[in-house]
Amino acid sequence: MIERTKLRKWIASGCIAATCLAGCKQTERFHAWRDSSDVSYFQNFVTQIEYPDVNAPIEPTVLQTPVPLAIQNPNELPTYDLTLQEAIRSALQSSDVFRNLGGNVVLAPLGQPTHYDPALTELNPLVGTQAALAAFDAQVTSQLFWQKNNRPFNNFGNPFLPLGFQQTVGTYSNAITKRTATGAQYALRANVVYDHNNGPARLFKSDFVGFLEAEYRQPLMQGAGTTYNRIAGPNAGIGQYNGILIGRINTDISLADFEAGVIQLISDVEGAYWELYFAYRALDVQVSGRESSQRTWQLVNEKLKLGARGGDLASESQARSSFYLFQSQVNDALAGPQGLYNSEQRLRYVMGLPATDGRLMKPIDKPIGAEVAIDWDAALCDALTRRVEIRRQEWTIKRRELELIASRLNRRPRLDVLTQYRWRGLGDHLVGSRDPDNQFSSLTQNLIEGNYQEWQAGFDWSYNVGLRQASVAVRHAQLSLAREMEVLREQQLRISHDLSSASRQISRSYMQLQANYNRQEADKSREDALSRRNKEGLDDLTFLLQAQQSLANSTSALYRSLIDYNLALRDFHREKGSLLGYNQVNLSEDALDSTMLRAAYQRGRYFTPRDNPQAVTVLDRVSNGPMNPSDVGQPIRTSQAVAPDAIMNEVMEVTTDF
């Protein structure tokens, strides 16, 4: 009977446990065909396209854009004069997002550079400089727990022991740890345990037990030294490099990307400005040709009415056809894809202005027409040292060099020296007045008297047999550095080709400018002569109409070659790395506020030897000092880099030393 009762209890307990472990049952899927009632929580579709609930109002200036210009007469529209410097200034002031004429901000918004990017990189909580510094901040941990224990004892028949153990426990622990640049860790811990139980042979029914502990741990091999901790950071795993220097280089690379975005923006602004200048000139040329063709048509029409020589119906139709050909070209020059209104709208976009506001921008700066002499050797040297792409790649190489150093330092066992010192205490109370006759009156009194002290010192040794992962990390860092060096070499080759092409375009466009000028002069003389002969009825009308069309084409080609010459100069400065200085644009950072300056002064005041300032230890430098990308006369500092061949030789070596 007793066994059967126990069996029933075990079965009931098993059912209860199975129910608890099973958890919540999945809700049965709702089927619409089982219920014809209208339920609000049922959706017919799961992945339907929806509009996000986000607070993103439409920009008022964009929403209030007037009707775009189409075929309005530009002479009837108000205009305002615009210089190239004003256009660049407006573009830089309004470009939180660096615009480009390709419309990438709509197609690929994640890859669009903005002026927030350097700050985002600096403040990145994973790889930024501040994140790397946070690894050296003091860490405070505290815990407070209460626990109730009630456990039965298998001691039936012993009248001197309780049938069960009853206990109330409270635990409070507090610790503060601090990392140093050498990899050392300081720790200070405090622990207090309150214990109230019914155990036998106790001095106090409830007591407080605790200790104060100071610890110092210093790595001697892996993880030791300021060099490693500045590159990889404390407690970094093999192949992980998130130190202060790496974070700083990430910021420098982001600044290089920012500078490249500014350069591209200025290039687009200057290109759009000169294209608008050409659109005005091209429209004037077509309008002038249309007026000349109209006068010729009127003259032929009068001759037709008078029956004079050269006034036949075929000549009138030919002159009328030439007039409407010019009219079609005027329409294209006004509203075509490369016309005046589209060119003005492109300039408006890169300047950050609405598509139209009822006015026309009119460039007033004159393009350069004089021949520019180029010092090829100096230009090539500047291009290979001042280009922002070169500097960005050199920062990448510097990062790979630091990673190689850290990976080599990781190819060592872990050997730490550890020291601890501890004060222990016991008391009936946590805090109380000192009792000279009872050292255990309170935990505080017992700790202060220091009768119970412990210490520990020794070494902590661990390593992976063969150091396989660390050796692979070294080889990976060597190959990464070799790759970046080869990329730099290829960039230098490509830049030399691009600079050569830009220099060639300057010579070509200037020669085209001279040729088109002479061509225009010849067509102008031809058109004047044929016009006089046609008025006298001595020549066929066909020659005059061809001369008028040829004059319009040569005049348009003259302005086109003039603009191409100025765009070639722009491209040459961009390839040379001097476009910012060429357009008088300077990149600079705001000065630090007074709070940061005072903090730096106080730190230098307490940590700098006043009697011997030369005794201050200067760590290995990462950069060669500040650089102004707008200063074309600034000397370029070059650093010695590791040759790719030497790196590859190191890769082939198998080293197992510690």
Buried (B, 14 or more C-beta within 10 A) or exposed (E): EEEEEEEEEEEEEEEEEEEEEEEEEEEEEEEEEEEEEEEEEEEEEEEEEEEEEEEEEEEEEEEEEEEEBEEEEBEEEEEEEBEBEBBBBBBBEEBEBBBBBEEBBEEEEEEBBBBEBBBEBBEBEEBBBEBBEEBBEEEEEEEEEEEEEEEEEEEEEEEEEBEEBEBBBBBBBBBBBEBEBBBBBBBBBBBBBBBBBEEEEEEEEEBBBBBBBBBBBBBBBBBBBBBBBBBBBBEBEBBBBBBBBBBBBBBBBBBBBBBBBBBBBBBBBBBBBBBBBBBBBBBBBBBBBBEBBBBBBEBBBEBBEEEEEBBBEEBBEBBBEBBEBBBEBBBBBBBBEEBBBBBBBBBBBBBBBBBBBEEBBBBEBEBEEEEEEBEEEEBBEBBBBBBBBBBBBBBBBBBBBBBBBBBBBBBBBBBBBBEBBBBBBBBBBBEEEEBEEEBBBBBBBBBEEEEBEEEEEEEEEEBEEEBEEBBBBBBBBBBBBBBBBEEBEEBBEEBBEBBBEBBEBBBBBBEBBEBBBEBBEEBBEBBEBBBEBBBEEEBBBBBBBBBBBBBBBBBBBBBBBBBBBBBBBBBBBBBBBBBBBBBEBEBEEEEEEEEEEEEEEEEEEEEEEEEEEEEEEEEEEBBEEEBEBBEBEEEEEEEEBBEBEEBBEBBEEEEEEE
